[in-house]
Amino acid sequence: MKKEFIFEFDYNRILLPESQQALTGRKGTVLNIACEYTLIPDFLKGIVSPENVYGLEINKEIVKNNPQVRYCDVDHDAIPFDNASLDLILSIWGFEHFQTDNIFKESSRVLNAGGRLIMLTPNIVNPLFLANKLSKGWASEIYFKYLTKSQYKPHETHYNFNKAATIERAAKKHGLTLEKTIYFGPSFYTKYFEFNKILESLVIKTDKLITNPVFGYLKPYIICVIKK
């Protein structure tokens, strides 16, 4: 498995070349899992035909209002596509919410030979996300309620597939291969520290300092490229 360590604020700049490589020489049929209201991510615009991009959502209002989006509880349901019918599956900020390995099983079934599953998710090795997992989410609730005085209610997270080794085992179990893991940041990580500009600056400098193969495993986010 190839590993990369990148200092980057805009994850689109990482996902674009990985997606382009996955779609080279293919029809370009893409599935965006847990797409919410953004069916086609910015980095895909212009490189795929909109009619070839589909979404999966558990929010029935989104499904009702977009014919390209289909209902699916990816923890338990079969992905509503035929065997070997997709070239690329994307999951951006989704895997931290999944509880079962059904997503790996179903991705293996619906991907064409040589197709890719590309996922972006928090890295559970990072101290901030590890603390949230160990506290069963209350650390996140305290942060938004008391530190930032925000009304935002975080979605429930489980962090079952937020470590490269765990992802690799689940992929292998279902006939998939983890080709590459990209450890990157600071990206959105800085937003957690915007309440204090000195702390925010320190976090950015620290993330830049650990962008290397020795300490890079602590970076806040990972992108995994998984091949069928």
CYANA upper distance limits for C-alpha pairs under 8 A (distance plus 0.5 A):
  1 MET  CA    178 LEU  CA      6.93
  1 MET  CA    179 GLU  CA      5.58
  1 MET  CA    180 LYS  CA      5.93
  1 MET  CA    181 THR  CA      7.90
  2 LYS  CA    179 GLU  CA      6.74
  2 LYS  CA    180 LYS  CA      5.08
  2 LYS  CA    181 THR  CA      6.89
  3 LYS  CA    180 LYS  CA      6.16
  3 LYS  CA    181 THR  CA      5.45
  3 LYS  CA    182 ILE  CA      6.27
  3 LYS  CA    183 TYR  CA      8.09
  4 GLU  CA    180 LYS  CA      8.25
  4 GLU  CA    181 THR  CA      6.94
  4 GLU  CA    182 ILE  CA      5.18
  4 GLU  CA    183 TYR  CA      6.59
  4 GLU  CA    213 PRO  CA      8.39
  5 PHE  CA    182 ILE  CA      6.38
  5 PHE  CA    183 TYR  CA      5.33
  5 PHE  CA    184 PHE  CA      6.28
  5 PHE  CA    211 THR  CA      6.09
  5 PHE  CA    212 ASN  CA      6.37
  5 PHE  CA    213 PRO  CA      7.26
  5 PHE  CA    216 GLY  CA      6.45
  6 ILE  CA    182 ILE  CA      7.70
  6 ILE  CA    183 TYR  CA      6.77
  6 ILE  CA    184 PHE  CA      5.18
  6 ILE  CA    185 GLY  CA      7.30
  6 ILE  CA    211 THR  CA      6.58
  7 PHE  CA    184 PHE  CA      6.22
  7 PHE  CA    185 GLY  CA      5.87
  7 PHE  CA    186 PRO  CA      7.17
  7 PHE  CA    207 ASP  CA      7.77
  7 PHE  CA    208 LYS  CA      6.45
  7 PHE  CA    211 THR  CA      6.65
  8 GLU  CA    184 PHE  CA      6.85
  8 GLU  CA    185 GLY  CA      5.78
  8 GLU  CA    186 PRO  CA      6.64
  8 GLU  CA    187 SER  CA      6.52
  9 PHE  CA    185 GLY  CA      6.74
  9 PHE  CA    186 PRO  CA      6.16
  9 PHE  CA    187 SER  CA      4.23
  9 PHE  CA    188 PHE  CA      7.58
 10 ASP  CA     14 ILE  CA      8.15
 10 ASP  CA    187 SER  CA      6.36
 11 TYR  CA     15 LEU  CA      6.79
 11 TYR  CA    187 SER  CA      7.26
 12 ASN  CA     16 LEU  CA      6.36
 12 ASN  CA     42 ASP  CA      7.89
 12 ASN  CA     43 PHE  CA      6.10
 13 ARG  CA     17 PRO  CA      7.88
 13 ARG  CA     43 PHE  CA      8.07
 14 ILE  CA     18 GLU  CA      7.30
 15 LEU  CA     19 SER  CA      6.45
 15 LEU  CA     43 PHE  CA      7.56
 16 LEU  CA     20 GLN  CA      6.61
 16 LEU  CA     43 PHE  CA      5.80
 16 LEU  CA     44 LEU  CA      7.38
 17 PRO  CA     21 GLN  CA      6.56
 18 GLU  CA     22 ALA  CA      6.78
 18 GLU  CA    225 VAL  CA      8.31
 19 SER  CA     23 LEU  CA      6.74
 19 SER  CA     44 LEU  CA      8.23
 19 SER  CA     88 LEU  CA      8.17
 19 SER  CA    118 ILE  CA      8.28
 20 GLN  CA     24 THR  CA      6.58
 20 GLN  CA     47 ILE  CA      8.06
 22 ALA  CA     87 ASP  CA      8.03
 22 ALA  CA     88 LEU  CA      7.25
 22 ALA  CA    115 GLY  CA      7.23
 22 ALA  CA    116 ARG  CA      6.58
 23 LEU  CA     27 LYS  CA      7.93
 23 LEU  CA     28 GLY  CA      6.12
 23 LEU  CA     87 ASP  CA      7.20
 23 LEU  CA     88 LEU  CA      7.51
 26 ARG  CA     87 ASP  CA      7.52
 27 LYS  CA     87 ASP  CA      7.98
 28 GLY  CA     48 VAL  CA      6.61
 28 GLY  CA     49 SER  CA      8.05
 28 GLY  CA     52 ASN  CA      7.18
 28 GLY  CA     86 LEU  CA      8.42
 28 GLY  CA     87 ASP  CA      6.50
 28 GLY  CA     88 LEU  CA      7.83
 29 THR  CA     52 ASN  CA      5.41
 29 THR  CA     53 VAL  CA      6.57
 29 THR  CA     85 SER  CA      8.20
 29 THR  CA     86 LEU  CA      5.74
 29 THR  CA     87 ASP  CA      5.76
 29 THR  CA     88 LEU  CA      6.98
 30 VAL  CA     52 ASN  CA      6.73
 30 VAL  CA     53 VAL  CA      5.26
 30 VAL  CA     54 TYR  CA      6.69
 30 VAL  CA     86 LEU  CA      6.65
 30 VAL  CA     87 ASP  CA      6.57
 30 VAL  CA     88 LEU  CA      5.31
 30 VAL  CA     89 ILE  CA      6.25
 30 VAL  CA     90 LEU  CA      8.01
 31 LEU  CA     53 VAL  CA      6.40
 31 LEU  CA     54 TYR  CA      5.31
 31 LEU  CA     55 GLY  CA      5.94
 31 LEU  CA     56 LEU  CA      7.89
 31 LEU  CA     86 LEU  CA      7.65
 31 LEU  CA     88 LEU  CA      6.86
 31 LEU  CA     89 ILE  CA      5.22
 31 LEU  CA     90 LEU  CA      6.66
 32 ASN  CA     39 LEU  CA      7.17
 32 ASN  CA     40 ILE  CA      8.14
 32 ASN  CA     53 VAL  CA      7.88
 32 ASN  CA     54 TYR  CA      6.63
 32 ASN  CA     55 GLY  CA      5.11
 32 ASN  CA     56 LEU  CA      6.86
 32 ASN  CA     89 ILE  CA      6.48
 32 ASN  CA     90 LEU  CA      5.31
 32 ASN  CA     91 SER  CA      6.55
 33 ILE  CA     55 GLY  CA      6.23
 33 ILE  CA     56 LEU  CA      5.34
 33 ILE  CA     57 GLU  CA      7.35
 33 ILE  CA     89 ILE  CA      7.72
 33 ILE  CA     90 LEU  CA      6.52
 33 ILE  CA     91 SER  CA      5.57
 33 ILE  CA     92 ILE  CA      8.12
 33 ILE  CA     94 GLY  CA      7.84
 34 ALA  CA     55 GLY  CA      7.55
 34 ALA  CA     56 LEU  CA      5.96
 34 ALA  CA     57 GLU  CA      5.50
 34 ALA  CA     58 ILE  CA      7.91
 34 ALA  CA     91 SER  CA      7.29
 34 ALA  CA     92 ILE  CA      8.19
 34 ALA  CA     94 GLY  CA      6.69
 35 CYS  CA     39 LEU  CA      5.87
 35 CYS  CA     55 GLY  CA      6.30
 35 CYS  CA     56 LEU  CA      6.87
 35 CYS  CA     57 GLU  CA      6.95
 35 CYS  CA     91 SER  CA      8.28
 35 CYS  CA     92 ILE  CA      8.29
 36 GLU  CA     57 GLU  CA      6.98
 36 GLU  CA     59 ASN  CA      8.14
 36 GLU  CA     62 ILE  CA      7.36
 37 TYR  CA     62 ILE  CA      7.29
 39 LEU  CA     53 VAL  CA      7.95
 39 LEU  CA     54 TYR  CA      7.55
 39 LEU  CA     55 GLY  CA      6.52
 39 LEU  CA     69 VAL  CA      8.20
 40 ILE  CA     44 LEU  CA      6.85
 40 ILE  CA     45 LYS  CA      7.17
 40 ILE  CA     50 PRO  CA      7.98
 40 ILE  CA     53 VAL  CA      7.42
 41 PRO  CA     45 LYS  CA      7.30
 44 LEU  CA     48 VAL  CA      6.77
 48 VAL  CA     52 ASN  CA      7.60
 48 VAL  CA     53 VAL  CA      8.08
 49 SER  CA     53 VAL  CA      7.55
 51 GLU  CA     68 GLN  CA      8.34
 53 VAL  CA     68 GLN  CA      7.74
 54 TYR  CA     68 GLN  CA      5.52
 54 TYR  CA     69 VAL  CA      6.14
 54 TYR  CA     70 ARG  CA      8.17
 55 GLY  CA     68 GLN  CA      6.73
 55 GLY  CA     69 VAL  CA      4.79
 55 GLY  CA     70 ARG  CA      6.60
 56 LEU  CA     69 VAL  CA      6.01
 56 LEU  CA     70 ARG  CA      5.49
 56 LEU  CA     71 TYR  CA      6.23
 56 LEU  CA     72 CYS  CA      6.36
 57 GLU  CA     62 ILE  CA      7.69
 57 GLU  CA     63 VAL  CA      7.10
 57 GLU  CA     69 VAL  CA      7.31
 57 GLU  CA     70 ARG  CA      6.76
 57 GLU  CA     71 TYR  CA      5.61
 57 GLU  CA     72 CYS  CA      6.27
 57 GLU  CA     73 ASP  CA      7.91
 58 ILE  CA     63 VAL  CA      8.45
 58 ILE  CA     71 TYR  CA      6.07
 58 ILE  CA     72 CYS  CA      6.07
 58 ILE  CA     73 ASP  CA      6.22
 59 ASN  CA     63 VAL  CA      7.09
 59 ASN  CA     71 TYR  CA      7.93
 60 LYS  CA     64 LYS  CA      6.48
 60 LYS  CA     71 TYR  CA      7.21
 61 GLU  CA     65 ASN  CA      6.88
 62 ILE  CA     66 ASN  CA      6.84
 62 ILE  CA     69 VAL  CA      7.93
 63 VAL  CA     67 PRO  CA      7.44
 63 VAL  CA     69 VAL  CA      5.75
 63 VAL  CA     70 ARG  CA      6.15
 63 VAL  CA     71 TYR  CA      6.55
 70 ARG  CA     80 PRO  CA      8.00
 72 CYS  CA     77 ASP  CA      6.60
 72 CYS  CA     78 ALA  CA      8.05
 72 CYS  CA     79 ILE  CA      7.11
 72 CYS  CA     80 PRO  CA      8.01
 73 ASP  CA     77 ASP  CA      5.86
 74 VAL  CA     78 ALA  CA      7.68
 74 VAL  CA     79 ILE  CA      7.50
 74 VAL  CA     98 PHE  CA      8.07
 74 VAL  CA    102 ASN  CA      7.14
 74 VAL  CA    103 ILE  CA      6.35
 75 ASP  CA     98 PHE  CA      6.68
 75 ASP  CA     99 GLN  CA      6.67
 75 ASP  CA    100 THR  CA      5.79
 75 ASP  CA    101 ASP  CA      7.66
 75 ASP  CA    102 ASN  CA      6.03
 75 ASP  CA    103 ILE  CA      7.06
 76 HIS  CA    100 THR  CA      8.16
 76 HIS  CA    102 ASN  CA      6.87
 77 ASP  CA    102 ASN  CA      8.40
 78 ALA  CA    106 GLU  CA      6.87
 79 ILE  CA    106 GLU  CA      6.63
 79 ILE  CA    107 SER  CA      8.38
 79 ILE  CA    110 VAL  CA      8.16
 81 PHE  CA     85 SER  CA      7.27
 81 PHE  CA    110 VAL  CA      6.90
 82 ASP  CA    110 VAL  CA      6.51
 83 ASN  CA    109 ARG  CA      5.89
 83 ASN  CA    110 VAL  CA      4.89
 83 ASN  CA    111 LEU  CA      7.54
 83 ASN  CA    112 ASN  CA      8.31
 84 ALA  CA    109 ARG  CA      6.82
 84 ALA  CA    110 VAL  CA      4.98
 84 ALA  CA    111 LEU  CA      5.17
 84 ALA  CA    112 ASN  CA      4.62
 84 ALA  CA    113 ALA  CA      7.57
 85 SER  CA    110 VAL  CA      6.03
 85 SER  CA    111 LEU  CA      6.45
 85 SER  CA    112 ASN  CA      6.37
 86 LEU  CA    110 VAL  CA      6.45
 86 LEU  CA    111 LEU  CA      5.27
 86 LEU  CA    112 ASN  CA      6.18
 86 LEU  CA    115 GLY  CA      7.66
 87 ASP  CA    111 LEU  CA      6.40
 87 ASP  CA    112 ASN  CA      6.23
 87 ASP  CA    114 GLY  CA      8.37
 87 ASP  CA    115 GLY  CA      5.19
 87 ASP  CA    116 ARG  CA      7.02
 88 LEU  CA    111 LEU  CA      7.67
 88 LEU  CA    115 GLY  CA      6.26
 88 LEU  CA    116 ARG  CA      5.51
 88 LEU  CA    117 LEU  CA      6.39
 88 LEU  CA    118 ILE  CA      8.03
 89 ILE  CA    107 SER  CA      8.02
 89 ILE  CA    111 LEU  CA      8.30
 89 ILE  CA    116 ARG  CA      6.82
 89 ILE  CA    117 LEU  CA      5.13
 89 ILE  CA    118 ILE  CA      6.73
 90 LEU  CA    117 LEU  CA      6.45
 90 LEU  CA    118 ILE  CA      5.55
 90 LEU  CA    119 MET  CA      6.29
 91 SER  CA     95 PHE  CA      7.53
 91 SER  CA    117 LEU  CA      8.37
 91 SER  CA    118 ILE  CA      6.95
 91 SER  CA    119 MET  CA      5.15
 91 SER  CA    120 LEU  CA      6.78
 92 ILE  CA    119 MET  CA      6.34
 92 ILE  CA    120 LEU  CA      5.37
 92 ILE  CA    121 THR  CA      7.13
 93 TRP  CA    119 MET  CA      8.33
 93 TRP  CA    120 LEU  CA      6.31
 93 TRP  CA    121 THR  CA      5.56
 93 TRP  CA    122 PRO  CA      8.07
 94 GLY  CA     98 PHE  CA      7.50
 94 GLY  CA    119 MET  CA      8.40
 94 GLY  CA    120 LEU  CA      8.08
 94 GLY  CA    121 THR  CA      7.22
 95 PHE  CA    119 MET  CA      7.94
 95 PHE  CA    120 LEU  CA      8.20
 95 PHE  CA    121 THR  CA      6.60
 95 PHE  CA    159 TYR  CA      7.84
 95 PHE  CA    160 ASN  CA      8.40
 95 PHE  CA    161 PHE  CA      6.67
 95 PHE  CA    162 ASN  CA      7.53
 96 GLU  CA    121 THR  CA      6.85
 96 GLU  CA    122 PRO  CA      7.50
 96 GLU  CA    157 THR  CA      6.01
 96 GLU  CA    158 HIS  CA      6.29
 96 GLU  CA    159 TYR  CA      5.03
 96 GLU  CA    160 ASN  CA      7.23
 96 GLU  CA    161 PHE  CA      6.99
 96 GLU  CA    162 ASN  CA      6.81
 97 HIS  CA    155 HIS  CA      8.24
 97 HIS  CA    156 GLU  CA      6.90
 97 HIS  CA    157 THR  CA      5.09
 97 HIS  CA    158 HIS  CA      6.01
 97 HIS  CA    159 TYR  CA      7.18
 98 PHE  CA    157 THR  CA      8.19
 98 PHE  CA    158 HIS  CA      7.22
 98 PHE  CA    159 TYR  CA      8.08
 98 PHE  CA    160 ASN  CA      7.52
 98 PHE  CA    161 PHE  CA      8.08
 99 GLN  CA    158 HIS  CA      6.91
 99 GLN  CA    159 TYR  CA      8.47
 99 GLN  CA    160 ASN  CA      6.68
100 THR  CA    160 ASN  CA      8.31
101 ASP  CA    105 LYS  CA      7.18
101 ASP  CA    170 ALA  CA      7.00
102 ASN  CA    106 GLU  CA      6.54
103 ILE  CA    107 SER  CA      6.40
104 PHE  CA    108 SER  CA      6.64
104 PHE  CA    170 ALA  CA      7.23
104 PHE  CA    171 ALA  CA      6.40
104 PHE  CA    174 HIS  CA      6.82
104 PHE  CA    176 LEU  CA      8.33
105 LYS  CA    109 ARG  CA      7.04
105 LYS  CA    174 HIS  CA      5.83
106 GLU  CA    110 VAL  CA      6.77
107 SER  CA    111 LEU  CA      6.33
107 SER  CA    117 LEU  CA      7.74
108 SER  CA    174 HIS  CA      6.96
108 SER  CA    175 GLY  CA      7.11
108 SER  CA    176 LEU  CA      6.94
108 SER  CA    228 LYS  CA      6.68
111 LEU  CA    115 GLY  CA      5.96
111 LEU  CA    116 ARG  CA      7.72
111 LEU  CA    228 LYS  CA      7.09
112 ASN  CA    228 LYS  CA      7.59
113 ALA  CA    228 LYS  CA      6.07
114 GLY  CA    227 LYS  CA      6.56
114 GLY  CA    228 LYS  CA      5.61
115 GLY  CA    227 LYS  CA      6.37
115 GLY  CA    228 LYS  CA      5.91
116 ARG  CA    225 VAL  CA      7.17
116 ARG  CA    226 ILE  CA      5.98
116 ARG  CA    227 LYS  CA      5.11
116 ARG  CA    228 LYS  CA      6.69
117 LEU  CA    224 CYS  CA      8.49
117 LEU  CA    225 VAL  CA      6.53
117 LEU  CA    226 ILE  CA      5.48
117 LEU  CA    227 LYS  CA      6.91
117 LEU  CA    228 LYS  CA      8.48
118 ILE  CA    223 ILE  CA      7.48
118 ILE  CA    224 CYS  CA      6.20
118 ILE  CA    225 VAL  CA      5.16
118 ILE  CA    226 ILE  CA      6.67
119 MET  CA    223 ILE  CA      6.01
119 MET  CA    224 CYS  CA      5.86
119 MET  CA    225 VAL  CA      7.28
120 LEU  CA    221 TYR  CA      7.72
120 LEU  CA    222 ILE  CA      6.34
120 LEU  CA    223 ILE  CA      4.96
120 LEU  CA    224 CYS  CA      7.19
121 THR  CA    162 ASN  CA      7.03
121 THR  CA    221 TYR  CA      6.36
121 THR  CA    222 ILE  CA      6.23
121 THR  CA    223 ILE  CA      7.16
122 PRO  CA    129 PHE  CA      7.57
122 PRO  CA    162 ASN  CA      6.76
122 PRO  CA    220 PRO  CA      6.39
122 PRO  CA    221 TYR  CA      4.90
122 PRO  CA    222 ILE  CA      6.69
123 ASN  CA    129 PHE  CA      7.51
123 ASN  CA    162 ASN  CA      5.86
123 ASN  CA    163 LYS  CA      6.46
123 ASN  CA    218 LEU  CA      8.04
123 ASN  CA    219 LYS  CA      7.54
123 ASN  CA    220 PRO  CA      5.76
123 ASN  CA    221 TYR  CA      5.23
123 ASN  CA    222 ILE  CA      6.15
124 ILE  CA    129 PHE  CA      5.88
124 ILE  CA    130 LEU  CA      5.65
124 ILE  CA    133 LYS  CA      8.44
124 ILE  CA    159 TYR  CA      7.35
124 ILE  CA    162 ASN  CA      5.82
124 ILE  CA    163 LYS  CA      6.32
124 ILE  CA    220 PRO  CA      8.34
125 VAL  CA    129 PHE  CA      7.84
125 VAL  CA    130 LEU  CA      6.65
125 VAL  CA    163 LYS  CA      7.35
125 VAL  CA    217 TYR  CA      7.53
125 VAL  CA    218 LEU  CA      6.18
125 VAL  CA    219 LYS  CA      8.46
125 VAL  CA    220 PRO  CA      8.42
126 ASN  CA    130 LEU  CA      6.52
126 ASN  CA    217 TYR  CA      8.27
126 ASN  CA    218 LEU  CA      5.23
126 ASN  CA    219 LYS  CA      6.53
126 ASN  CA    220 PRO  CA      5.89
127 PRO  CA    131 ALA  CA      6.47
127 PRO  CA    218 LEU  CA      8.04
128 LEU  CA    132 ASN  CA      6.99
129 PHE  CA    133 LYS  CA      6.76
129 PHE  CA    220 PRO  CA      8.34
130 LEU  CA    134 LEU  CA      6.66
131 ALA  CA    135 SER  CA      6.54
131 ALA  CA    139 ALA  CA      7.54
132 ASN  CA    136 LYS  CA      6.60
132 ASN  CA    137 GLY  CA      5.54
132 ASN  CA    138 TRP  CA      7.33
132 ASN  CA    139 ALA  CA      5.72
132 ASN  CA    140 SER  CA      6.64
133 LYS  CA    137 GLY  CA      6.55
133 LYS  CA    157 THR  CA      8.31
133 LYS  CA    158 HIS  CA      7.51
133 LYS  CA    159 TYR  CA      7.29
135 SER  CA    139 ALA  CA      6.57
137 GLY  CA    141 GLU  CA      7.05
137 GLY  CA    156 GLU  CA      7.97
137 GLY  CA    157 THR  CA      7.65
138 TRP  CA    142 ILE  CA      6.56
139 ALA  CA    143 TYR  CA      6.65
140 SER  CA    144 PHE  CA      6.88
140 SER  CA    154 PRO  CA      7.79
141 GLU  CA    145 LYS  CA      6.49
141 GLU  CA    153 LYS  CA      7.84
141 GLU  CA    154 PRO  CA      7.64
142 ILE  CA    146 TYR  CA      6.08
142 ILE  CA    147 LEU  CA      7.61
143 TYR  CA    147 LEU  CA      5.53
143 TYR  CA    148 THR  CA      6.99
144 PHE  CA    148 THR  CA      5.68
144 PHE  CA    149 LYS  CA      6.45
144 PHE  CA    150 SER  CA      5.67
144 PHE  CA    151 GLN  CA      7.70
144 PHE  CA    152 TYR  CA      7.16
144 PHE  CA    153 LYS  CA      8.29
145 LYS  CA    149 LYS  CA      5.40
145 LYS  CA    150 SER  CA      6.06
145 LYS  CA    151 GLN  CA      7.32
145 LYS  CA    152 TYR  CA      8.49
146 TYR  CA    150 SER  CA      8.29
147 LEU  CA    195 PHE  CA      8.04
148 THR  CA    195 PHE  CA      7.14
160 ASN  CA    166 THR  CA      8.42
161 PHE  CA    166 THR  CA      6.49
161 PHE  CA    167 ILE  CA      6.07
162 ASN  CA    166 THR  CA      7.72
162 ASN  CA    167 ILE  CA      7.54
163 LYS  CA    167 ILE  CA      6.69
164 ALA  CA    168 GLU  CA      6.51
164 ALA  CA    181 THR  CA      7.45
164 ALA  CA    222 ILE  CA      8.45
164 ALA  CA    224 CYS  CA      8.11
165 ALA  CA    169 ARG  CA      6.80
166 THR  CA    170 ALA  CA      6.81
167 ILE  CA    171 ALA  CA      6.54
167 ILE  CA    178 LEU  CA      8.27
168 GLU  CA    172 LYS  CA      6.59
168 GLU  CA    177 THR  CA      7.68
168 GLU  CA    178 LEU  CA      6.07
169 ARG  CA    173 LYS  CA      6.64
170 ALA  CA    174 HIS  CA      7.24
171 ALA  CA    175 GLY  CA      6.96
171 ALA  CA    176 LEU  CA      5.24
171 ALA  CA    177 THR  CA      6.53
171 ALA  CA    178 LEU  CA      7.22
171 ALA  CA    226 ILE  CA      7.98
172 LYS  CA    176 LEU  CA      5.55
172 LYS  CA    177 THR  CA      6.33
172 LYS  CA    178 LEU  CA      8.22
175 GLY  CA    228 LYS  CA      7.49
176 LEU  CA    226 ILE  CA      7.03
176 LEU  CA    227 LYS  CA      6.19
176 LEU  CA    228 LYS  CA      5.43
177 THR  CA    226 ILE  CA      5.94
177 THR  CA    227 LYS  CA      5.60
177 THR  CA    228 LYS  CA      7.01
178 LEU  CA    224 CYS  CA      7.49
178 LEU  CA    225 VAL  CA      6.58
178 LEU  CA    226 ILE  CA      4.86
178 LEU  CA    227 LYS  CA      6.85
179 GLU  CA    224 CYS  CA      8.14
179 GLU  CA    225 VAL  CA      6.13
179 GLU  CA    226 ILE  CA      6.03
179 GLU  CA    227 LYS  CA      6.98
180 LYS  CA    224 CYS  CA      6.29
180 LYS  CA    225 VAL  CA      5.68
180 LYS  CA    226 ILE  CA      7.70
181 THR  CA    222 ILE  CA      7.09
181 THR  CA    223 ILE  CA      6.20
181 THR  CA    224 CYS  CA      5.10
181 THR  CA    225 VAL  CA      7.00
182 ILE  CA    222 ILE  CA      5.92
182 ILE  CA    223 ILE  CA      5.49
182 ILE  CA    224 CYS  CA      6.91
183 TYR  CA    216 GLY  CA      7.02
183 TYR  CA    217 TYR  CA      7.05
183 TYR  CA    219 LYS  CA      6.45
183 TYR  CA    220 PRO  CA      8.04
183 TYR  CA    221 TYR  CA      6.40
183 TYR  CA    222 ILE  CA      5.13
183 TYR  CA    223 ILE  CA      7.18
184 PHE  CA    211 THR  CA      8.24
184 PHE  CA    216 GLY  CA      8.42
184 PHE  CA    219 LYS  CA      6.31
184 PHE  CA    220 PRO  CA      7.18
184 PHE  CA    221 TYR  CA      5.94
184 PHE  CA    222 ILE  CA      6.61
184 PHE  CA    223 ILE  CA      8.38
185 GLY  CA    189 TYR  CA      7.55
185 GLY  CA    207 ASP  CA      7.14
185 GLY  CA    219 LYS  CA      6.49
185 GLY  CA    220 PRO  CA      6.35
185 GLY  CA    221 TYR  CA      6.65
186 PRO  CA    190 THR  CA      6.68
186 PRO  CA    203 VAL  CA      8.45
186 PRO  CA    204 ILE  CA      6.80
186 PRO  CA    207 ASP  CA      6.60
186 PRO  CA    208 LYS  CA      8.45
186 PRO  CA    219 LYS  CA      8.01
186 PRO  CA    220 PRO  CA      7.27
188 PHE  CA    192 TYR  CA      8.16
189 TYR  CA    193 PHE  CA      8.20
189 TYR  CA    220 PRO  CA      7.27
190 THR  CA    194 GLU  CA      7.04
190 THR  CA    200 GLU  CA      6.48
190 THR  CA    203 VAL  CA      7.51
190 THR  CA    204 ILE  CA      7.48
193 PHE  CA    197 LYS  CA      7.80
193 PHE  CA    199 LEU  CA      6.83
193 PHE  CA    200 GLU  CA      5.43
193 PHE  CA    203 VAL  CA      8.41
194 GLU  CA    199 LEU  CA      8.46
194 GLU  CA    200 GLU  CA      6.38
196 ASN  CA    200 GLU  CA      6.61
197 LYS  CA    201 SER  CA      6.56
198 ILE  CA    202 LEU  CA      6.74
199 LEU  CA    203 VAL  CA      6.68
200 GLU  CA    204 ILE  CA      6.89
201 SER  CA    205 LYS  CA      6.79
202 LEU  CA    206 THR  CA      6.53
203 VAL  CA    207 ASP  CA      6.58
204 ILE  CA    208 LYS  CA      6.76
205 LYS  CA    209 LEU  CA      6.68
206 THR  CA    210 ILE  CA      6.82
207 ASP  CA    211 THR  CA      6.89
207 ASP  CA    219 LYS  CA      7.19
210 ILE  CA    214 VAL  CA      8.11
210 ILE  CA    215 PHE  CA      5.55
210 ILE  CA    216 GLY  CA      5.73
210 ILE  CA    218 LEU  CA      8.18
210 ILE  CA    219 LYS  CA      7.83
211 THR  CA    215 PHE  CA      7.40
211 THR  CA    216 GLY  CA      5.52
211 THR  CA    219 LYS  CA      8.04
212 ASN  CA    216 GLY  CA      5.46
213 PRO  CA    217 TYR  CA      7.82
215 PHE  CA    219 LYS  CA      8.34
